[in-house]
């Protein structure tokens, strides 16, 4: 490629991204599927952060909070789901994944910043 008499070489990063994209598509991962999975994980991070902030030392309240968070994930998946918009059967599955990843994010935050359940 020539530009004003100077030779511009193609960057190696474009070649690397092209090869990576080709390898991902060979195993069945496309840009759309990775974007959808990233959206579910991002929503789970938001849900898990909210769960962590709402934790209390009361075990019964935390159990109710856990049930409420699944209902929130289910409704969120039904109305604005990545895979299941408008279908309850798919929303239940997406809501389970959203809820379980969110609980794990809440557990990670509890490990990093302290667990209000275990405080005296």
Secondary structure as GFF3:
##gff-version 3
##sequence-region A 1 120
A	DSSP	beta_strand	2	3	.	.	.	ID=ss1
A	DSSP	beta_strand	6	7	.	.	.	ID=ss2
A	DSSP	alpha_helix	12	26	.	.	.	ID=ss3
A	DSSP	alpha_helix	31	54	.	.	.	ID=ss4
A	DSSP	alpha_helix	59	80	.	.	.	ID=ss5
A	DSSP	alpha_helix	88	113	.	.	.	ID=ss6
###
